[in-house]
Structure formats: C-alpha cells, structure tokens
C-alpha cells in the first residue's frame, strides 16, 4: 500500500488516492485521512496536473503552497502561519509535492489542502477536499477499584482520540517498560511512589503523560505578611498529581471539612479564624495530606475586662486587674477618673494599703499598633464610720413644749446605721440618723450622743448638751437683753466724752511754747493707747451671772485704774469697745463712780 507516512513517526489511517480534475487542472492526495501521535512528525504527499499549453502558450507553474485557512485575499501559506513557525517544510519535484510537519500538536488537527498557480489568466487551482489530519493525545484513564493505607488497586486504560493501524500498546512503570503487557488495559496495585504511562507500539518515543498519586501538597497564604482582621485572605493548596487532584480543606484537628477546591477564601477574616489549616489532595491513585499552615490574625484589643480583688477594705491590700483579647498582646495603662497622669503601665495595679480617698472611677486603656479600647471600674472602699458630727435644730436651747431635732452624720462605707443615747442612760433613745422630740419637757435636758455603726466598725460622737427652758423665762430674756443694750449705749457715750475732755484743755498760763513742745510727744504717745470695755453675758444659766465691764486707760495709769465693778446680767455675752483717743485721765476722773451712769 502506498503510504503518506512511512517516513517519520506517522501512522497511516486511510490510504485512498484522491483525484481532483477541472479543465486539465487537478490534485491527487495519497491519503484522505491521517492519524498521528502527538509529538511525532507527519508527511502529506500529493501530485498535481495542468494543461501543457493554453492559447498557444506553454504552461509553467509559478507558485505552490499548502494551507488550512483562507482569508479575504486568498489561502494563507502554512510557511507564513505563525502557528506553524519552524515546524513546516514543503518541497516539490516536478509535479510531486510533500508537506512535513514536526512536533505535532493537537491544534494541528485540520484539513490540509494543496494549491498551485500557473502563468495563465485564471490558472489557479486548489485541491479540495484535502487530507484530514488527526493528532491523538495519548492518556491513561484511571479507575480506582479500592484504596488502602499504603497502596491503591486501580484499572488503567490507554486512550487516544483516533485509532492508528497498530492496535497494541506498551506500558511503562516508573519509566521502565512493563514486559509482557501488550494490551491497552492494565490493572494492579499501585503505591504512592509509582507512576504509569503508555505508548502505541512502534512509537515508544511518544508515550502518554504519566499518571501518579498526589505528591505532598503545599499551602500558601495571600496576602503575605501580617493578616489583619477584616481583610480578605486566600489559602491555596497545590499538589503535583495526574489525574489532577481534588482538594478538601480542614482546620486544626480535622473534623468537618471547611471547603472543597484548590482555594479557600476568607472574605472578611476574624480573630476566631486564627488557627492551623491543612488540605487533602486526592485522585484515583491515592491521597496526600499537606503540612499545617498557621494563620495568625492580627486585631486591635477587644473591650478590656476589669476587676478588683478582693473587695476593697480600708487598710487592706487590693489589686486591680485589666485584661483584653488582642493580637499582638496589648499594653495597659491605668488612670483614675479625669487624671492625666497614668497610675500604672501593666495589666495589674496594686494598692498595698488602700484608703478611703482611693475610692472612685478607674480606667484601663488597652492598646496595640492596630487600635485601642478602654473600660472603667468603680472602686468602692469600705471603711468604718468616721467621728460623727451632731447638729441641733432649731438650737441647743429650746422652749418647753416645742419640737427639737438632732441629726447625726458620719462618713462611712457601707452607710452607717445610727443609734441615739443620753448620758448615764444605758437604753438607746432612738435609732436613725434623725432623733426628733416633738414636744420637749424639762426632763429632756441633758447630754446626748449618737453612735454610727456599719459592718466595718462603730464610732460615737461627742456629748451634746441640750437645755429645755420654761416659757416664763422669755420675758426675763427680753428684759435682760434690753438692759444690756442700754448699758452698752451709755458706756459708749461715757467713753467718748472722757476721751475728748483732755484734748480740749487749754495750756496752763505758766507754760511757754517750748514746754508745750516738750509735752507734745508725750501726748501723742498717750493717744496711741486704746480704750476697751468688756461686757460678759452667759446664756443657759438659771442663776444670775455677774459680768464685768472694764474700761482701759493709758498705759501709765493702768495700775491705778484696775478697779472693776460688776453688773448683774442674765446673758453670757462679751462686748469690747476700742477707742483711738488717748487723752490722759485726771485723778478725779479715775475715782468717779461708774454707777453714776
């Protein structure tokens, strides 16, 4: 049989001469269809005919070409087609032409036609139909029968897209020919390191791609560098395997699969997504698991958790603790209320001996390079009552029959409970912050005190004297106050008159201006002495009280003027009078009876 393919690594599928003729023009192909193996070389042959002469002019061939494509201005010569660059050769001798294509590709599968152009008008001819070339891609199909830990039992088939004239196959295991296996099917046990391929017998140089189980998968993370919460993150699993591997994603210790496919995308990654990820690569020849890929998600501090331990009791040791979930780890700063100065720069702030003044609002700021958060903590310091204070309303002296309220207050935490006592009486008089006597009587007079108590201790106030007076004393009080007021007015008048009298005296007739000049400094010195008087009034006394009124003179007469006379009054009051006048007293003035007022 005449062949278009005994040269090179070509498989002749059909060899039927094809004759094309028109007005003496024609092309004859030696084969209508050719099946060739990918990577091999094919040759296509043809002969062409044309009239010896036309219109008395001898015919000559100016151009020959092979083509598969046609554009507007005509067929595209394969020698100028970029898809065939460096792989196409054409040669003609007389009226026989051969096309050679090397390194066959599947894209080379097409219908190839021959065309020649003569010197006559309209002397162009293309042989159609042409020769159909099919480039077969050998591949091994794998059917898994069963899978075990260390090996897989599978059925292999050597497949091609066209059937060459040779039907036998050759099998290769780990690139070594398997002796005695000539069928295009093969079954057996395969380990994770085995690879298999097949070829058409006679064309062993062009075997199929090898099939093998997945190699150790690798996992990559994008973007590289720090992964910050909220970013989109892609994990990619890749493994060298044929047939191509299928991928399944897992996290940490396995469990349920997260996703299927070579890529696992976390579109808005969260801190909870931190962990170890791995993938399984699987095909019909085996399974392989990748190593762990640790994903560390960075994020700003979460809201800090603050606590106080133990409960704050005055004088005890107390610790404030601040903690926050953050990556990288947060730095902590403690502040008290609106103070700018930080108290501490760690998550723990310690009071060796806490005081009541330390109570208040404390803030903890948690911060890293991705952000910050703050929380506050109210610290309540418990302490026993401080010294209670007692107030009386309306006053410490009250008229019999009227209402009287005593109020006790003490700084304490927790708040104090109050109990009222009367001096020399064991039984409490009342409980509560206020002690009210709605209708006072004489027997209510006496000294009272309150006791403040809480879970941390107790404290008693000082004694507070309460005097209840009868109604008949009102007029006495009013009268006494009037008398005292008149005495004060008269005393003021008396002192003013006495202080002015020396300044009006004329100099003695025997004095001359020089003597007067000598006495002048002495007079000025006397004027610098102050005059004063004291009036004492004592309240809340049932018996008459004596008060003294004392008028002070110039310094040089003090020893002669230390005479006092008492005036009986009903109040305990002190009145002081001061005068800038320093007029000297006369002996007569010093012996005047103050009762003359």
C-alpha positions as CSV (number, residue, x, y, z in Angstrom):
1,X,0.0,0.0,0.0
2,X,1.3,3.4,-0.9
3,X,1.7,5.4,2.2
4,X,1.8,9.1,3.2
5,X,3.7,8.1,6.3
6,X,6.4,5.6,6.2
7,X,8.9,8.3,6.9
8,X,9.0,9.8,10.3
9,X,6.8,8.8,13.2
10,X,3.5,8.8,11.3
11,X,0.5,6.5,11.4
12,X,-1.4,5.9,8.2
13,X,-5.1,5.6,8.9
14,X,-6.5,5.5,5.4
15,X,-4.7,5.4,2.0
16,X,-7.1,6.0,-0.8
17,X,-6.0,8.2,-3.8
18,X,-8.0,11.3,-4.2
19,X,-8.0,12.8,-7.8
20,X,-9.2,16.3,-8.4
21,X,-9.5,17.5,-12.1
22,X,-11.0,20.5,-13.9
23,X,-10.1,21.5,-17.4
24,X,-6.9,19.6,-17.1
25,X,-6.1,21.0,-13.7
26,X,-6.1,18.6,-10.8
27,X,-4.6,17.5,-7.4
28,X,-4.3,13.9,-6.2
29,X,-3.6,13.1,-2.5
30,X,-2.2,9.8,-1.5
31,X,-4.3,9.7,1.8
32,X,-7.6,11.1,2.7
33,X,-7.1,10.8,6.5
34,X,-4.1,10.5,8.7
35,X,-3.9,9.7,12.4
36,X,-0.6,10.8,14.1
37,X,0.6,10.7,17.6
38,X,1.2,14.0,19.4
39,X,4.8,15.0,19.3
40,X,5.6,12.9,16.2
41,X,6.3,14.0,12.6
42,X,3.9,13.6,9.7
43,X,4.3,13.8,5.9
44,X,1.4,14.5,3.5
45,X,2.0,13.8,-0.2
46,X,0.3,14.9,-3.4
47,X,0.7,15.1,-7.2
48,X,-0.8,17.9,-9.4
49,X,-1.6,18.2,-13.1
50,X,-2.3,21.1,-15.5
51,X,-2.6,21.6,-19.3
52,X,0.7,21.6,-21.2
53,X,-0.3,24.8,-23.0
54,X,-3.2,27.2,-23.2
55,X,-3.9,29.6,-26.0
56,X,-0.7,28.6,-27.7
57,X,1.3,29.5,-24.6
58,X,3.2,26.8,-22.7
59,X,2.0,26.4,-19.1
60,X,4.5,27.0,-16.3
61,X,3.9,26.8,-12.5
62,X,4.8,30.0,-10.7
63,X,3.9,29.1,-7.1
64,X,2.9,26.1,-4.9
65,X,1.6,26.2,-1.3
66,X,-0.1,24.2,1.5
67,X,-2.9,25.8,3.6
68,X,-5.6,25.2,6.1
69,X,-7.0,28.8,6.4
70,X,-8.5,31.2,3.9
71,X,-8.9,35.0,4.3
72,X,-10.2,37.7,2.0
73,X,-7.4,37.8,-0.4
74,X,-6.9,34.0,-0.5
75,X,-5.4,31.0,1.2
76,X,-2.7,31.5,4.0
77,X,0.6,29.7,3.2
78,X,1.5,27.4,6.1
79,X,5.1,28.7,5.9
80,X,3.8,32.2,6.8
81,X,1.3,31.0,9.5
82,X,2.7,31.8,13.0
83,X,1.1,28.6,14.4
84,X,3.5,26.5,12.4
85,X,6.6,28.7,12.6
86,X,9.7,26.5,12.5
87,X,7.7,23.2,12.1
88,X,6.6,23.2,8.5
89,X,8.7,22.2,5.4
90,X,7.4,21.9,1.8
91,X,9.3,20.6,-1.2
92,X,8.2,19.8,-4.8
93,X,9.9,18.0,-7.6
94,X,8.3,18.2,-11.0
95,X,4.6,17.7,-10.2
96,X,5.1,15.9,-6.8
97,X,4.9,17.8,-3.5
98,X,5.4,16.8,0.1
99,X,4.4,18.7,3.3
100,X,6.3,17.8,6.5
101,X,5.0,18.9,10.0
102,X,7.2,18.2,13.0
103,X,6.4,18.2,16.7
104,X,2.7,17.6,16.2
105,X,0.2,19.3,18.4
106,X,-3.4,18.6,18.9
107,X,-4.1,22.0,17.4
108,X,-2.6,20.8,14.2
109,X,-5.6,18.6,13.6
110,X,-7.2,20.1,10.5
111,X,-7.9,19.6,6.7
112,X,-4.7,20.3,4.7
113,X,-5.0,21.4,1.0
114,X,-2.5,21.9,-1.8
115,X,-2.7,24.9,-4.3
116,X,-0.7,25.8,-7.3
117,X,-0.6,29.0,-9.5
118,X,0.3,29.0,-13.3
119,X,1.3,31.7,-15.8
120,X,-2.2,31.7,-17.4
121,X,-5.1,34.0,-16.6
122,X,-7.2,32.1,-14.2
123,X,-4.6,29.4,-14.0
124,X,-5.0,28.8,-10.2
125,X,-6.2,25.6,-8.6
126,X,-6.7,24.2,-5.1
127,X,-7.2,20.5,-4.4
128,X,-10.4,20.2,-2.4
129,X,-11.3,18.2,-0.3
130,X,-7.9,17.9,1.2
131,X,-6.3,15.5,3.7
132,X,-7.7,15.3,7.2
133,X,-5.0,15.1,9.9
134,X,-6.0,13.9,13.4
135,X,-3.4,14.3,16.2
136,X,-4.1,11.9,19.0
137,X,-3.2,12.8,22.6
138,X,-2.5,9.5,24.4
139,X,-3.6,9.5,28.0
140,X,-4.1,6.9,30.7
141,X,-7.6,6.7,32.3
142,X,-7.6,5.6,35.9
143,X,-10.5,3.8,37.5
144,X,-10.0,3.2,41.3
145,X,-11.2,-0.1,42.5
146,X,-10.2,0.2,46.1
147,X,-7.9,2.3,48.3
148,X,-5.8,1.2,51.3
149,X,-3.4,3.0,53.6
150,X,-0.3,2.2,51.7
151,X,-1.5,1.3,48.2
152,X,-4.4,1.6,45.7
153,X,-5.8,-1.1,43.4
154,X,-6.8,0.5,40.1
155,X,-7.6,-0.2,36.5
156,X,-5.7,1.6,33.8
157,X,-6.7,2.2,30.1
158,X,-4.5,3.7,27.4
159,X,-6.8,6.1,25.4
160,X,-6.3,8.1,22.2
161,X,-8.6,10.2,20.1
162,X,-8.1,8.2,16.8
163,X,-7.3,4.6,16.1
164,X,-4.0,4.0,14.3
165,X,-3.4,1.0,12.2
166,X,-1.4,-0.6,15.1
167,X,-3.6,-1.6,18.0
168,X,-1.1,-2.8,20.5
169,X,0.2,-0.7,23.4
170,X,3.3,-0.6,25.5
171,X,3.1,0.2,29.3
172,X,5.8,1.9,31.4
173,X,6.1,1.8,35.2
174,X,8.4,4.5,36.7
175,X,9.6,5.0,33.1
176,X,10.6,1.4,32.7
177,X,8.7,-0.8,30.2
178,X,6.5,-3.4,31.7
179,X,7.4,-6.6,30.0
180,X,4.7,-8.8,28.6
181,X,1.9,-6.2,28.8
182,X,0.7,-5.5,25.2
183,X,-2.9,-4.8,25.8
184,X,-4.1,-1.3,26.2
185,X,-5.5,-2.0,29.6
186,X,-3.6,-2.7,32.8
187,X,-4.7,-3.5,36.4
188,X,-2.8,-3.9,39.6
189,X,-1.7,-2.4,43.0
190,X,0.0,1.0,43.0
191,X,1.9,2.7,45.8
192,X,2.3,6.4,46.4
193,X,5.6,6.5,44.5
194,X,4.5,4.7,41.4
195,X,3.9,6.3,38.0
196,X,2.5,4.8,34.8
197,X,2.3,5.8,31.1
198,X,1.5,4.1,27.8
199,X,2.5,4.4,24.1
200,X,1.5,2.9,20.8
201,X,3.8,0.1,20.0
202,X,6.4,1.2,17.4
203,X,6.1,4.8,18.7
204,X,7.5,4.3,22.2
205,X,9.3,7.6,21.9
206,X,6.0,9.4,22.2
207,X,4.4,8.0,25.4
208,X,1.4,9.4,27.2
209,X,1.8,11.6,30.2
210,X,2.5,9.6,33.3
211,X,-0.3,9.1,35.9
212,X,0.7,9.1,39.6
213,X,-0.9,9.9,43.0
214,X,-0.6,13.3,44.6
215,X,2.8,14.5,45.8
216,X,3.0,16.3,49.2
217,X,0.7,19.3,48.9
218,X,1.9,22.8,49.6
219,X,-0.3,25.6,51.2
220,X,0.2,29.3,50.5
221,X,-1.5,32.3,52.1
222,X,-2.3,35.6,50.3
223,X,-1.6,38.3,51.2
224,X,1.8,37.6,52.7
225,X,2.9,39.3,55.9
226,X,0.6,40.3,58.7
227,X,-3.0,39.4,58.3
228,X,-5.3,42.0,59.9
229,X,-8.8,41.3,61.0
230,X,-11.3,42.3,58.3
231,X,-9.0,41.5,55.3
232,X,-9.8,39.1,52.6
233,X,-7.4,36.1,52.8
234,X,-6.9,33.3,50.3
235,X,-5.4,29.9,51.1
236,X,-4.2,27.9,48.1
237,X,-3.4,24.2,48.1
238,X,-1.4,22.7,45.2
239,X,-0.1,19.2,44.6
240,X,1.7,17.6,41.6
241,X,-0.7,14.8,40.6
242,X,-2.1,13.2,37.4
243,X,-5.0,12.9,37.1
244,X,-5.3,16.3,38.7
245,X,-6.0,16.2,42.4
246,X,-9.2,17.2,44.2
247,X,-8.7,19.3,47.3
248,X,-10.5,19.4,50.7
249,X,-9.7,22.0,53.4
250,X,-9.6,21.3,57.2
251,X,-8.8,23.3,60.3
252,X,-6.8,22.4,63.4
253,X,-7.5,18.7,64.2
254,X,-9.7,17.9,61.2
255,X,-13.4,17.3,61.8
256,X,-15.7,18.6,59.2
257,X,-14.3,19.9,56.0
258,X,-14.3,23.6,55.5
259,X,-14.3,23.8,51.8
260,X,-13.6,21.9,48.6
261,X,-11.3,23.2,45.8
262,X,-7.8,24.3,45.5
263,X,-8.6,27.7,47.1
264,X,-10.2,28.5,50.4
265,X,-11.2,32.2,50.7
266,X,-12.0,34.0,53.9
267,X,-13.5,37.2,52.7
268,X,-13.5,39.1,56.0
269,X,-11.3,37.2,58.3
270,X,-11.9,37.4,62.0
271,X,-9.8,36.7,65.1
272,X,-11.7,33.5,65.6
273,X,-10.3,32.3,62.2
274,X,-6.8,32.1,63.6
275,X,-5.5,28.5,63.7
276,X,-3.8,25.7,61.7
277,X,-5.1,24.9,58.3
278,X,-4.3,21.9,56.1
279,X,-5.6,20.3,52.9
280,X,-6.0,16.8,51.4
281,X,-5.1,16.2,47.8
282,X,-6.8,13.2,46.3
283,X,-7.0,11.4,43.0
284,X,-7.9,7.8,41.9
285,X,-4.3,6.7,42.6
286,X,-4.0,7.9,46.2
287,X,-4.3,10.7,48.8
288,X,-1.8,13.0,50.4
289,X,-2.2,15.5,53.3
290,X,-0.3,18.8,53.5
291,X,1.5,20.1,56.4
292,X,-0.1,22.6,58.8
293,X,-0.2,26.3,57.8
294,X,-0.7,28.6,60.8
295,X,-2.8,31.6,60.1
296,X,-2.3,34.3,62.8
297,X,-4.9,37.0,62.5
298,X,-3.8,40.4,64.0
299,X,-6.5,42.6,65.6
300,X,-6.9,45.5,67.9
301,X,-7.8,45.0,71.6
302,X,-11.3,43.9,72.4
303,X,-13.2,45.6,75.2
304,X,-11.0,45.1,78.3
305,X,-12.2,43.1,81.3
306,X,-11.5,44.8,84.6
307,X,-11.9,43.5,88.1
308,X,-11.0,44.3,91.7
309,X,-9.8,41.6,94.1
310,X,-10.5,41.2,96.9
311,X,-13.3,43.6,97.9
312,X,-11.7,46.9,98.8
313,X,-11.5,47.4,102.6
314,X,-9.6,50.4,104.1
315,X,-6.1,49.4,105.1
316,X,-6.1,46.1,103.2
317,X,-4.2,45.1,100.0
318,X,-6.2,45.4,96.8
319,X,-5.4,44.6,93.2
320,X,-7.0,45.9,90.1
321,X,-6.7,43.7,87.0
322,X,-7.2,44.5,83.4
323,X,-7.1,42.0,80.5
324,X,-8.0,42.3,76.9
325,X,-8.0,39.9,73.9
326,X,-5.6,41.4,71.4
327,X,-3.0,40.3,68.8
328,X,-0.3,41.3,69.2
329,X,-0.6,41.4,73.0
330,X,-1.9,44.7,74.4
331,X,-0.1,47.2,76.5
332,X,-2.1,48.5,79.5
333,X,-2.4,51.9,81.2
334,X,-4.4,52.7,84.4
335,X,-5.9,56.2,85.0
336,X,-8.1,57.5,87.8
337,X,-11.2,59.4,86.6
338,X,-10.0,62.6,84.7
339,X,-6.4,62.5,85.8
340,X,-3.9,62.7,83.0
341,X,-1.1,61.1,84.9
342,X,-1.1,57.3,84.4
343,X,-1.1,55.2,87.6
344,X,0.5,52.1,86.1
345,X,1.6,50.6,82.8
346,X,0.7,47.0,83.3
347,X,-2.4,45.0,83.4
348,X,-2.2,44.9,87.2
349,X,-2.4,47.9,89.6
350,X,-1.7,47.2,93.3
351,X,-2.7,49.1,96.4
352,X,-0.6,48.0,99.4
353,X,-2.9,49.6,101.9
354,X,-5.9,51.2,100.3
355,X,-7.5,54.3,101.8
356,X,-11.0,55.7,101.6
357,X,-9.5,58.5,99.5
358,X,-8.7,55.9,96.8
359,X,-12.3,55.2,96.0
360,X,-13.5,56.4,92.6
361,X,-13.6,55.5,88.9
362,X,-10.6,53.9,87.4
363,X,-10.0,53.5,83.7
364,X,-7.9,50.8,82.0
365,X,-6.7,51.5,78.4
366,X,-5.7,48.5,76.3
367,X,-3.6,49.4,73.2
368,X,-1.6,47.8,70.4
369,X,-0.5,49.0,67.0
370,X,-3.9,48.1,65.5
371,X,-6.0,50.2,67.9
372,X,-7.1,50.7,71.5
373,X,-10.1,50.1,73.8
374,X,-10.9,51.4,77.4
375,X,-13.0,50.1,80.2
376,X,-13.8,51.6,83.6
377,X,-14.2,50.2,87.1
378,X,-15.8,51.8,90.1
379,X,-13.8,51.1,93.3
380,X,-15.8,51.3,96.5
381,X,-13.5,51.3,99.5
382,X,-15.3,50.1,102.6
383,X,-14.3,51.7,105.9
384,X,-15.8,52.1,109.4
385,X,-17.6,55.3,110.4
386,X,-15.5,58.4,110.9
387,X,-16.2,60.6,114.0
388,X,-19.9,61.5,113.8
389,X,-21.0,65.1,113.9
390,X,-24.2,66.2,115.6
391,X,-26.4,69.2,114.7
392,X,-29.4,70.5,116.5
393,X,-32.4,72.3,115.1
394,X,-33.6,74.8,115.9
395,X,-30.9,75.3,118.6
396,X,-29.3,73.7,121.6
397,X,-31.7,75.7,123.9
398,X,-35.4,75.1,123.3
399,X,-38.5,76.3,125.0
400,X,-40.5,73.7,126.7
401,X,-43.3,72.3,124.5
402,X,-41.5,73.0,121.2
403,X,-40.1,70.4,118.7
404,X,-36.4,69.6,118.7
405,X,-34.4,67.6,116.1
406,X,-30.9,66.2,116.5
407,X,-29.1,65.0,113.3
408,X,-26.1,62.7,113.3
409,X,-23.9,62.3,110.2
410,X,-20.7,60.2,109.7
411,X,-18.6,59.4,106.6
412,X,-18.8,55.6,106.3
413,X,-18.9,52.8,103.6
414,X,-21.2,51.0,103.7
415,X,-23.5,53.7,105.0
416,X,-23.7,53.8,108.8
417,X,-26.7,53.0,111.0
418,X,-27.3,55.4,113.8
419,X,-28.4,55.0,117.5
420,X,-29.1,57.8,119.9
421,X,-28.2,57.7,123.6
422,X,-28.5,60.0,126.6
423,X,-25.6,60.3,129.0
424,X,-25.9,58.0,132.0
425,X,-28.7,56.0,130.4
426,X,-27.9,52.5,129.0
427,X,-31.0,52.1,126.9
428,X,-30.9,53.8,123.5
429,X,-33.3,56.8,123.0
430,X,-33.8,56.3,119.2
431,X,-32.4,54.8,116.0
432,X,-31.9,56.5,112.7
433,X,-30.0,59.5,111.5
434,X,-32.5,62.0,113.0
435,X,-33.8,62.0,116.6
436,X,-36.8,64.2,117.0
437,X,-38.5,65.2,120.2
438,X,-41.9,66.5,119.1
439,X,-42.8,68.2,122.5
440,X,-39.9,69.0,124.7
441,X,-40.1,68.9,128.5
442,X,-37.7,69.9,131.3
443,X,-36.6,66.3,131.8
444,X,-35.4,66.2,128.2
445,X,-32.5,68.5,129.2
446,X,-29.1,66.7,129.2
447,X,-26.2,65.5,127.1
448,X,-26.9,63.4,124.1
449,X,-24.6,61.5,121.7
450,X,-25.0,59.2,118.7
451,X,-23.3,56.0,117.7
452,X,-22.6,55.3,114.0
453,X,-22.1,51.6,113.1
454,X,-21.6,49.5,109.9
455,X,-20.1,46.1,109.1
456,X,-16.6,47.5,109.4
457,X,-16.8,49.2,112.8
458,X,-18.5,51.8,115.0
459,X,-17.8,55.3,116.3
460,X,-19.5,57.5,118.8
461,X,-19.9,61.3,118.7
462,X,-19.0,63.7,121.5
463,X,-21.6,64.7,124.1
464,X,-24.1,67.4,123.0
465,X,-25.8,69.4,125.8
466,X,-29.5,70.2,125.3
467,X,-31.2,72.7,127.7
468,X,-35.0,73.0,127.8
469,X,-36.2,76.2,129.5
470,X,-39.6,77.1,130.7
471,X,-41.9,79.6,128.9
472,X,-41.7,82.2,131.8
473,X,-38.1,82.9,131.1
474,X,-38.9,84.5,127.8
475,X,-39.7,87.9,129.3
476,X,-36.6,87.7,131.5
477,X,-34.5,87.1,128.5
478,X,-36.1,90.0,126.6
479,X,-35.7,92.4,129.6
480,X,-32.2,91.4,130.2
481,X,-31.3,92.0,126.6
482,X,-32.8,95.5,126.7
483,X,-30.9,96.5,129.9
484,X,-27.6,95.2,128.4
485,X,-28.3,97.2,125.2
486,X,-28.9,100.5,127.2
487,X,-25.8,99.9,129.3
488,X,-23.7,99.5,126.2
489,X,-25.0,102.7,124.7
490,X,-24.4,104.7,127.9
491,X,-20.9,103.3,128.2
492,X,-20.1,104.3,124.7
493,X,-21.2,107.9,125.4
494,X,-19.2,108.0,128.6
495,X,-16.0,106.8,127.0
496,X,-16.4,109.2,124.1
497,X,-16.8,112.2,126.5
498,X,-13.9,111.2,128.7
499,X,-11.6,110.7,125.8
500,X,-12.3,114.1,124.3
501,X,-12.0,116.1,127.5
502,X,-8.2,116.3,127.8
503,X,-7.8,117.3,124.2
504,X,-9.9,120.4,124.8
505,X,-8.0,121.7,127.9
506,X,-6.0,124.9,127.3
507,X,-2.4,125.0,128.3
508,X,-1.5,126.5,131.7
509,X,-0.5,130.1,131.8
510,X,2.9,129.2,133.1
511,X,3.8,127.1,130.1
512,X,5.7,128.5,127.3
513,X,5.7,127.3,123.7
514,X,9.0,125.4,124.4
515,X,7.4,123.4,127.3
516,X,4.4,122.8,125.2
517,X,6.7,121.4,122.5
518,X,8.3,119.1,125.0
519,X,4.9,117.7,126.2
520,X,3.7,117.1,122.7
521,X,5.4,113.8,122.0
522,X,4.2,112.5,125.4
523,X,0.6,113.4,124.5
524,X,0.9,111.7,121.2
525,X,2.2,108.6,122.9
526,X,-0.7,108.6,125.2
527,X,-3.1,108.9,122.3
528,X,-1.8,105.6,120.9
529,X,-3.2,103.7,123.9
530,X,-6.6,102.0,123.3
531,X,-9.7,102.1,125.5
532,X,-11.7,98.9,125.8
533,X,-14.6,97.6,127.9
534,X,-15.8,94.0,128.3
535,X,-19.4,93.0,128.9
536,X,-19.9,89.3,129.5
537,X,-23.3,87.6,129.1
538,X,-23.8,83.9,129.9
539,X,-26.6,82.0,128.4
540,X,-28.4,78.9,129.6
541,X,-27.9,79.6,133.3
542,X,-30.7,79.6,135.7
543,X,-28.8,81.5,138.4
544,X,-27.8,85.2,138.0
545,X,-24.4,85.6,136.4
546,X,-22.0,88.5,137.1
547,X,-20.4,90.3,134.2
548,X,-17.7,92.8,134.4
549,X,-17.2,96.0,132.5
550,X,-13.7,97.1,132.3
551,X,-12.5,100.4,130.8
552,X,-8.8,100.6,130.0
553,X,-6.9,103.9,130.2
554,X,-3.5,105.0,129.1
555,X,-0.6,102.7,129.9
556,X,0.9,104.9,132.6
557,X,-2.3,104.9,134.6
558,X,-3.2,101.2,134.4
559,X,-2.0,100.3,137.9
560,X,-4.2,103.0,139.4
561,X,-7.3,102.0,137.2
562,X,-7.6,98.4,137.8
563,X,-10.8,98.7,139.6
564,X,-13.8,96.7,138.5
565,X,-17.4,96.9,139.2
566,X,-19.8,94.1,138.4
567,X,-23.1,94.4,136.7
568,X,-25.7,91.6,137.2
569,X,-27.0,90.3,133.8
570,X,-28.7,87.2,132.5
571,X,-26.8,86.5,129.4
572,X,-23.3,85.3,128.6
573,X,-22.1,87.9,126.1
574,X,-18.8,89.8,125.6
575,X,-18.7,93.3,124.2
576,X,-15.4,95.0,123.6
577,X,-15.0,98.8,122.9
578,X,-11.9,100.3,121.4
579,X,-11.1,103.9,121.1
580,X,-8.3,105.6,119.3
581,X,-8.3,108.5,121.8
582,X,-5.5,108.6,124.3
583,X,-6.4,111.7,126.3
584,X,-5.0,111.4,129.9
585,X,-7.3,110.9,132.8
586,X,-7.2,113.1,135.8
587,X,-7.2,111.6,139.3
588,X,-10.7,112.9,139.7
589,X,-11.9,111.1,136.6
590,X,-10.3,107.9,137.8
591,X,-12.3,107.9,141.0
592,X,-15.7,108.6,139.5
593,X,-18.3,106.1,140.4
594,X,-19.3,104.2,137.3
595,X,-22.7,103.6,138.8
596,X,-23.5,107.2,138.1
597,X,-24.4,106.0,134.6
